[in-house]
Amino acid sequence: MKHRYTAKIIFEDGESLLNSANDVEELIVWLNNQAESSFGQSNSNIIDNQTQQVIKNFQYNLPE
């Protein structure tokens, strides 16, 4: 069964990770955990697989 949403996170070194789920909140938690463990900057988004539209964008920067 195909998931409704896909999350993609891109780190400052160019590495990227993907995760899919039917729950947006689950993907937001996953994105936050990945960003915090990377110790760097990252950009991410969540895409609705049915419409191919980005429904959430995030940017994580190191805390000062």
LUMTORPA-847771 format. One record per atom (N, C-alpha, C): residue number from 1; x, y, z. Coordinates in Angstrom, 1 decimal. Example, Ala and Ser with C-alpha at 12.3 -4.5 7.8 and 13.67 -1.06 7.14 Angstrom:
2
  pos      px      py      pz
    1    13.2    -5.7     7.8
    1    12.3    -4.5     7.8
    1    13.2    -3.3     7.8
    2    12.8    -2.2     7.1
    2    13.7    -1.1     7.1
    2    12.9     0.0     7.9
//
This chain:
64
  pos      px      py      pz
    1     0.8    -1.2     0.0
    1     0.0     0.0     0.0
    1     0.9     1.2     0.0
    2     0.6     2.2    -0.9
    2     1.4     3.4    -1.0
    2     0.9     4.4     0.1
    3     1.9     5.0     0.7
    3     1.7     6.0     1.7
    3     1.2     7.3     1.1
    4     0.4     8.1     1.8
    4    -0.1     9.3     1.3
    4     0.9    10.5     1.2
    5     1.9    10.5     2.2
    5     2.8    11.6     2.2
    5     4.3    11.1     2.2
    6     5.1    11.9     1.6
    6     6.6    11.6     1.6
    6     7.3    12.8     2.2
    7     8.2    12.6     3.1
    7     9.1    13.6     3.7
    7    10.5    13.5     3.1
    8    11.1    14.6     2.8
    8    12.5    14.6     2.3
    8    13.3    15.6     3.0
    9    14.4    15.2     3.5
    9    15.3    16.2     4.2
    9    16.6    16.2     3.5
   10    17.1    17.4     3.3
   10    18.4    17.6     2.6
   10    19.4    18.3     3.5
   11    20.5    17.7     3.8
   11    21.5    18.2     4.7
   11    22.5    19.1     4.0
   12    23.2    20.0     4.7
   12    24.1    20.9     4.1
   12    25.2    20.2     3.3
   13    25.5    19.0     3.6
   13    26.6    18.2     2.8
   13    26.0    17.6     1.6
   14    24.7    17.8     1.3
   14    24.1    17.2     0.1
   14    23.4    15.9     0.3
   15    23.6    15.2     1.4
   15    23.0    14.0     1.7
   15    21.5    14.2     1.9
   16    20.7    13.3     1.4
   16    19.2    13.4     1.6
   16    18.6    12.1     2.1
   17    17.5    12.2     2.9
   17    16.8    11.1     3.4
   17    15.3    11.2     3.0
   18    14.7    10.1     2.8
   18    13.3    10.1     2.5
   18    12.6     9.2     3.5
   19    11.3     9.5     3.8
   19    10.5     8.7     4.7
   19     9.0     8.9     4.2
   20     8.2     7.9     4.3
   20     6.8     8.0     3.8
   20     5.9     7.5     5.0
   21     4.7     8.1     5.0
   21     3.7     7.7     6.0
   21     2.4     8.3     5.6
   22     1.4     7.9     6.3
   22     0.0     8.4     6.1
   22    -0.3     9.5     7.1
   23     0.6     9.8     8.0
   23     0.3    10.8     9.1
   23     1.4    11.9     9.0
   24     0.9    13.1     8.7
   24     1.8    14.2     8.6
   24     2.6    14.5     9.9
   25     1.9    14.4    11.0
   25     2.5    14.7    12.3
   25     3.7    13.7    12.6
   26     3.5    12.4    12.2
   26     4.6    11.4    12.3
   26     5.8    11.9    11.5
   27     5.6    12.4    10.3
   27     6.7    12.8     9.5
   27     7.3    14.1    10.0
   28     6.6    15.0    10.6
   28     7.2    16.2    11.2
   28     8.1    15.8    12.4
   29     7.7    14.8    13.2
   29     8.5    14.4    14.3
   29     9.8    13.7    13.7
   30     9.7    12.9    12.7
   30    10.8    12.3    12.1
   30    11.8    13.4    11.5
   31    11.2    14.4    10.8
   31    12.1    15.4    10.3
   31    12.8    16.2    11.4
   32    12.1    16.5    12.5
   32    12.8    17.2    13.6
   32    13.9    16.4    14.2
   33    13.6    15.1    14.4
   33    14.7    14.2    15.0
   33    15.9    14.1    14.1
   34    15.7    14.0    12.8
   34    16.8    13.9    11.8
   34    17.6    15.2    11.8
   35    16.9    16.3    11.8
   35    17.6    17.6    11.8
   35    18.4    17.9    13.0
   36    17.8    17.5    14.2
   36    18.5    17.8    15.5
   36    19.7    16.9    15.6
   37    19.7    15.7    15.1
   37    20.8    14.7    15.2
   37    21.9    15.0    14.2
   38    21.6    15.9    13.2
   38    22.6    16.1    12.1
   38    23.7    17.1    12.5
   39    23.4    18.0    13.5
   39    24.3    19.0    14.0
   39    24.7    20.0    12.9
   40    23.8    20.2    12.0
   40    24.0    21.1    10.9
   40    22.7    21.7    10.3
   41    22.8    22.4     9.2
   41    21.7    23.0     8.6
   41    21.0    22.0     7.7
   42    19.7    22.1     7.6
   42    19.0    21.2     6.7
   42    17.7    21.9     6.2
   43    17.2    21.5     5.0
   43    16.0    21.9     4.4
   43    15.1    20.7     4.2
   44    13.9    20.8     4.5
   44    13.0    19.6     4.3
   44    11.6    20.0     3.8
   45    10.9    19.1     3.3
   45     9.5    19.3     2.9
   45     8.7    18.0     3.0
   46     7.4    18.2     3.1
   46     6.5    17.1     3.0
   46     5.6    17.2     1.8
   47     5.5    16.2     1.0
   47     4.8    16.2    -0.2
   47     3.6    15.3    -0.1
   48     2.4    15.8    -0.6
   48     1.2    14.9    -0.8
   48     1.4    14.1    -2.0
   49     1.5    12.8    -1.9
   49     1.8    11.9    -3.0
   49     0.7    11.9    -4.1
   50    -0.5    12.2    -3.7
   50    -1.6    12.2    -4.7
   50    -1.6    13.4    -5.6
   51    -1.3    14.6    -5.0
   51    -1.3    15.9    -5.8
   51     0.1    16.3    -6.2
   52     1.1    15.7    -5.6
   52     2.5    16.1    -5.8
   52     2.8    17.6    -5.3
   53     2.0    18.1    -4.5
   53     2.2    19.5    -3.9
   53     2.9    19.4    -2.6
   54     3.7    20.3    -2.4
   54     4.4    20.5    -1.1
   54     3.4    21.1    -0.1
   55     3.2    20.4     1.0
   55     2.2    20.9     2.0
   55     2.9    21.5     3.2
   56     4.2    21.2     3.4
   56     5.0    21.8     4.5
   56     6.4    21.9     4.1
   57     7.0    23.1     4.5
   57     8.5    23.3     4.3
   57     9.1    23.6     5.6
   58    10.3    23.2     5.8
   58    11.0    23.4     7.1
   58    12.5    23.8     6.8
   59    13.0    24.6     7.6
   59    14.5    24.9     7.5
   59    15.0    24.8     8.9
   60    16.0    24.1     9.1
   60    16.6    23.9    10.4
   60    18.0    24.5    10.4
   61    18.3    25.4    11.4
   61    19.6    26.0    11.5
   61    20.1    25.7    12.9
   62    21.4    25.6    13.0
   62    22.0    25.4    14.3
   62    21.7    26.4    15.3
   63    21.3    26.0    16.6
   63    21.0    27.0    17.6
   63    22.3    27.8    17.9
   64    22.2    29.0    18.3
   64    23.4    29.8    18.6
   64    23.7    29.8    20.0
//
